[in-house]
Amino acid sequence: MGWNSQGALNFLKDRDLKREKEEERALERENALFALTLESMKARNKYRTGEKYTSAIDANKNLRVNLMNADLTPEDLAFYEPILEDPFASKFVEDFMKERAGQGIKISYSMLPSMLNVIPSNAPEAEKIDFIERITGADLSGEKGKKIYRQLATEIISAPTEVKSTLLISPKPGMDLNVKNKDLYQKAQREKIEAQVIPLAKMKLKRDIGQYGIEDRRVQNLQALLNDLERGGDGANRAFNLLMPMVLTKESFELLIKNFSQDFIGYEENPYLPNIGSLFPDLEE
């Protein structure tokens, strides 16, 4: 193969562009972490010395180090800026996550904002438990799981006012828009709706069997859709799109996105959902 000078030049150009982008990203992250360090140092001057303060400052240091090691985006780090201004808020976060880990609930720093918004919401307790199970992978089934969840919820609800006012901040739309996280977020929206659709479809199936009989075509079609959805794979998307309008009303969907508003930011443009505008016209957001 002969020497291709243009190909070599293109290779060098692409390499330099890639290196430049990596350096820009590293600089952006370095600036964000430095800003957090300054906020932490500034917080030292806001409180008097003492055992409680020393403990809070240590927690503040740990949180700062943990955030650095978590490799969060600058947008993620921005959420924690007001928390790092208050050592006692930092201590609450660190203690809360450590205690949950001891109970088998692994909470990442990226999970915390939505969790702190869902728990105080008016959603049914069963839905809140389901939400915590889905995002953490913990088993909160049975009375033991309910007890763990209620302890978690009590800690959040009973946190000091100054801590809650710092922590319970609604994430802004688009706060974390990197492609991977956005895709996971959109899939989680679909899963949350699916968690509503499946039990409602099963209830409808039971009613329809009683009304029409098991041999009725409508009953058989509904059973087939349920099977496809629970089985997963290529047929699951079609089944989900057909079942959703069959069992979810406009009012029930409105209640869902109202109770879990932080989980449904940008749902109108979610490629994993059917056309919500066509499905539920004049939907109030």
C-alpha positions as CSV (number, residue, x, y, z in Angstrom):
1,M,0.0,0.0,0.0
2,G,1.4,3.4,-1.0
3,W,1.9,6.3,1.2
4,N,-1.2,8.5,1.3
5,S,-0.2,12.0,2.5
6,Q,-3.8,13.3,2.6
7,G,-4.9,10.4,4.6
8,A,-2.1,11.0,7.1
9,L,-3.0,14.7,7.3
10,N,-6.7,13.8,8.0
11,F,-5.7,11.3,10.7
12,L,-3.5,13.9,12.4
13,K,-6.3,16.5,12.1
14,D,-8.9,14.2,13.6
15,R,-6.5,13.2,16.4
16,D,-5.9,16.8,17.3
17,L,-9.6,17.7,17.3
18,K,-10.3,14.7,19.6
19,R,-7.5,15.7,21.9
20,E,-8.8,19.3,21.9
21,K,-12.3,18.2,22.9
22,E,-11.0,16.0,25.6
23,E,-8.9,18.8,27.0
24,E,-11.9,21.2,26.9
25,R,-14.0,18.6,28.8
26,A,-11.3,18.1,31.4
27,L,-11.0,21.9,31.9
28,E,-14.7,22.2,32.2
29,R,-14.8,19.5,34.9
30,E,-11.7,21.0,36.7
31,N,-13.4,24.4,36.8
32,A,-16.6,22.9,38.2
33,L,-14.7,21.0,40.9
34,F,-12.7,24.1,41.8
35,A,-15.9,26.0,42.2
36,L,-17.2,23.4,44.6
37,T,-13.9,23.6,46.6
38,L,-14.3,27.4,46.9
39,E,-17.9,27.0,48.1
40,S,-16.8,24.5,50.7
41,M,-14.0,26.8,52.0
42,K,-16.5,29.7,52.1
43,A,-18.8,27.6,54.3
44,R,-16.2,27.3,57.0
45,N,-16.6,31.0,57.8
46,K,-20.4,30.8,58.3
47,Y,-20.4,28.8,61.6
48,R,-18.6,28.8,64.9
49,T,-16.3,26.0,66.0
50,G,-17.7,23.2,68.1
51,E,-18.2,19.5,68.1
52,K,-21.3,19.6,65.9
53,Y,-19.7,22.0,63.5
54,T,-16.5,20.0,63.3
55,S,-18.5,16.9,62.5
56,A,-20.5,18.8,59.8
57,I,-17.3,20.2,58.3
58,D,-15.9,16.7,58.1
59,A,-19.0,15.6,56.3
60,N,-18.7,18.6,54.0
61,K,-15.2,17.5,53.1
62,N,-16.3,13.9,52.5
63,L,-19.2,15.0,50.3
64,R,-16.8,17.2,48.2
65,V,-14.4,14.3,47.8
66,N,-17.2,11.8,47.0
67,L,-18.6,14.2,44.4
68,M,-15.2,14.5,42.7
69,N,-14.9,10.7,42.6
70,A,-18.4,10.2,41.3
71,D,-17.4,11.7,38.0
72,L,-20.6,13.7,37.7
73,T,-21.2,16.3,35.0
74,P,-20.9,20.0,35.7
75,E,-24.7,20.2,35.6
76,D,-25.0,17.4,38.3
77,L,-22.4,19.2,40.4
78,A,-24.4,22.4,40.2
79,F,-27.2,20.8,42.1
80,Y,-24.9,20.3,45.1
81,E,-23.5,23.8,45.2
82,P,-26.1,25.1,47.7
83,I,-25.7,22.0,49.8
84,L,-21.9,22.5,50.0
85,E,-22.5,26.0,51.3
86,D,-24.2,24.5,54.4
87,P,-22.0,21.9,56.3
88,F,-25.1,20.7,58.1
89,A,-26.9,20.0,54.9
90,S,-23.8,18.1,53.7
91,K,-23.8,16.1,56.9
92,F,-27.5,15.2,56.3
93,V,-26.8,14.0,52.8
94,E,-23.8,11.9,53.8
95,D,-25.5,10.4,56.9
96,F,-28.7,9.7,54.9
97,M,-26.8,7.8,52.2
98,K,-24.6,5.9,54.6
99,E,-27.6,4.7,56.7
100,R,-29.4,3.6,53.5
101,A,-26.4,1.7,52.4
102,G,-26.4,-0.1,55.7
103,Q,-30.0,-1.2,54.9
104,G,-29.1,-2.5,51.5
105,I,-30.3,0.6,49.6
106,K,-27.5,1.9,47.4
107,I,-28.3,5.5,46.5
108,S,-26.0,7.4,44.1
109,Y,-25.6,11.1,44.0
110,S,-27.5,11.3,40.7
111,M,-30.6,9.6,42.3
112,L,-30.9,11.9,45.2
113,P,-32.7,14.9,43.7
114,S,-35.7,12.9,42.3
115,M,-35.9,10.9,45.5
116,L,-36.1,14.0,47.6
117,N,-38.9,15.3,45.5
118,V,-40.9,12.1,45.2
119,I,-41.1,11.1,48.9
120,P,-42.9,14.3,50.1
121,S,-45.4,14.1,47.1
122,N,-49.0,13.1,47.4
123,A,-48.5,9.9,45.4
124,P,-49.8,6.6,47.1
125,E,-47.2,4.9,49.3
126,A,-47.1,1.8,47.1
127,E,-46.0,3.9,44.1
128,K,-43.3,5.6,46.2
129,I,-42.0,2.3,47.3
130,D,-42.1,1.0,43.7
131,F,-40.1,4.1,42.6
132,I,-37.4,3.6,45.2
133,E,-37.1,-0.1,44.3
134,R,-36.8,0.8,40.6
135,I,-34.1,3.4,40.8
136,T,-32.0,1.6,43.5
137,G,-32.6,-2.0,42.8
138,A,-33.4,-2.7,46.5
139,D,-36.0,-5.2,47.6
140,L,-38.7,-3.3,49.6
141,S,-41.3,-6.0,49.5
142,G,-43.3,-7.2,52.4
143,E,-43.6,-5.7,55.9
144,K,-39.8,-5.5,56.3
145,G,-39.5,-3.5,53.1
146,K,-42.3,-1.2,54.1
147,K,-40.6,-0.6,57.4
148,I,-37.3,0.4,55.7
149,Y,-39.1,2.7,53.3
150,R,-41.1,4.4,56.1
151,Q,-37.8,5.0,58.0
152,L,-36.3,6.5,54.9
153,A,-39.4,8.7,54.3
154,T,-39.6,9.8,57.9
155,E,-36.0,11.0,57.8
156,I,-36.6,13.1,54.7
157,I,-39.9,14.6,56.0
158,S,-38.6,15.3,59.4
159,A,-35.3,16.9,58.3
160,P,-34.7,20.3,59.8
161,T,-36.4,23.2,57.8
162,E,-33.1,24.8,56.9
163,V,-31.8,21.4,55.5
164,K,-35.0,20.7,53.5
165,S,-35.0,24.2,52.0
166,T,-31.5,23.5,50.7
167,L,-32.1,20.0,49.5
168,L,-35.6,20.0,48.1
169,I,-34.6,21.9,44.9
170,S,-36.5,21.1,41.7
171,P,-34.0,20.1,39.0
172,K,-34.3,22.4,36.0
173,P,-35.4,20.8,32.7
174,G,-32.3,19.8,30.8
175,M,-30.1,19.9,33.9
176,D,-28.4,16.6,32.7
177,L,-28.6,16.2,29.0
178,N,-25.8,13.9,28.1
179,V,-27.1,11.3,25.7
180,K,-26.6,8.2,27.9
181,N,-28.4,9.7,30.9
182,K,-31.2,11.2,28.8
183,D,-31.8,7.8,27.3
184,L,-32.0,6.1,30.7
185,Y,-34.3,8.9,32.0
186,Q,-36.7,8.4,29.0
187,K,-36.7,4.6,29.5
188,A,-37.5,5.1,33.2
189,Q,-40.5,7.2,32.1
190,R,-41.8,4.4,30.0
191,E,-41.2,1.9,32.8
192,K,-43.2,4.0,35.3
193,I,-46.2,4.2,33.0
194,E,-45.8,0.5,32.3
195,A,-46.0,-0.2,36.0
196,Q,-49.4,1.4,35.9
197,V,-50.6,-0.2,32.7
198,I,-49.9,-3.9,33.5
199,P,-52.0,-4.2,36.7
200,L,-54.8,-2.1,35.2
201,A,-54.8,-4.3,32.0
202,K,-55.0,-7.4,34.2
203,M,-58.0,-6.0,36.1
204,K,-59.7,-5.2,32.7
205,L,-58.9,-8.7,31.5
206,K,-60.6,-10.2,34.6
207,R,-63.7,-8.0,34.1
208,D,-63.9,-8.8,30.4
209,I,-63.6,-12.6,31.0
210,G,-66.5,-12.3,33.4
211,Q,-68.5,-10.2,31.0
212,Y,-67.7,-11.8,27.6
213,G,-66.2,-15.2,28.4
214,I,-62.7,-16.5,27.8
215,E,-63.4,-17.4,24.2
216,D,-64.3,-13.9,23.2
217,R,-62.0,-12.3,20.6
218,R,-61.7,-9.1,22.7
219,V,-60.5,-11.1,25.7
220,Q,-58.1,-13.1,23.7
221,N,-56.6,-10.0,22.0
222,L,-56.2,-8.3,25.4
223,Q,-54.5,-11.4,26.8
224,A,-52.2,-11.6,23.8
225,L,-51.2,-7.9,24.3
226,L,-50.5,-8.5,28.0
227,N,-48.3,-11.5,27.2
228,D,-46.3,-9.5,24.6
229,L,-45.8,-6.6,27.0
230,E,-44.6,-8.8,29.9
231,R,-42.5,-11.0,27.6
232,G,-40.6,-8.0,26.2
233,G,-38.9,-7.9,22.9
234,D,-40.1,-6.5,19.6
235,G,-43.8,-7.0,20.3
236,A,-43.7,-5.2,23.7
237,N,-43.6,-1.7,22.2
238,R,-46.7,-2.3,20.0
239,A,-48.5,-3.9,23.0
240,F,-47.6,-1.0,25.3
241,N,-48.8,1.6,22.7
242,L,-52.1,-0.3,22.3
243,L,-52.7,-1.0,26.0
244,M,-51.9,2.4,27.3
245,P,-55.0,4.2,25.9
246,M,-57.2,1.2,26.7
247,V,-56.6,1.4,30.5
248,L,-55.2,4.9,31.2
249,T,-57.5,7.9,31.1
250,K,-56.5,11.4,30.5
251,E,-57.2,12.2,34.2
252,S,-55.1,9.2,35.5
253,F,-52.2,10.2,33.3
254,E,-52.4,13.8,34.5
255,L,-52.3,12.6,38.1
256,L,-49.3,10.5,37.4
257,I,-47.2,13.3,35.9
258,K,-48.4,15.7,38.6
259,N,-47.3,13.4,41.4
260,F,-44.0,12.5,39.7
261,S,-43.3,15.8,37.9
262,Q,-39.5,15.4,38.2
263,D,-39.7,12.0,36.5
264,F,-41.7,13.3,33.5
265,I,-39.8,16.3,32.3
266,G,-39.9,16.3,28.5
267,Y,-42.2,13.3,28.3
268,E,-43.9,14.8,25.2
269,E,-40.7,14.2,23.2
270,N,-39.9,10.7,24.6
271,P,-39.4,8.3,21.7
272,Y,-40.3,5.3,23.9
273,L,-43.9,6.7,24.5
274,P,-46.8,6.9,22.0
275,N,-47.8,10.4,20.8
276,I,-49.1,11.8,24.1
277,G,-50.6,14.9,22.4
278,S,-52.7,12.7,20.1
279,L,-53.6,10.3,22.9
280,F,-54.6,12.9,25.4
281,P,-55.5,16.2,23.7
282,D,-55.5,19.4,25.8
283,L,-53.5,17.7,28.6
284,E,-52.9,20.0,31.5
285,E,-49.2,20.0,32.5
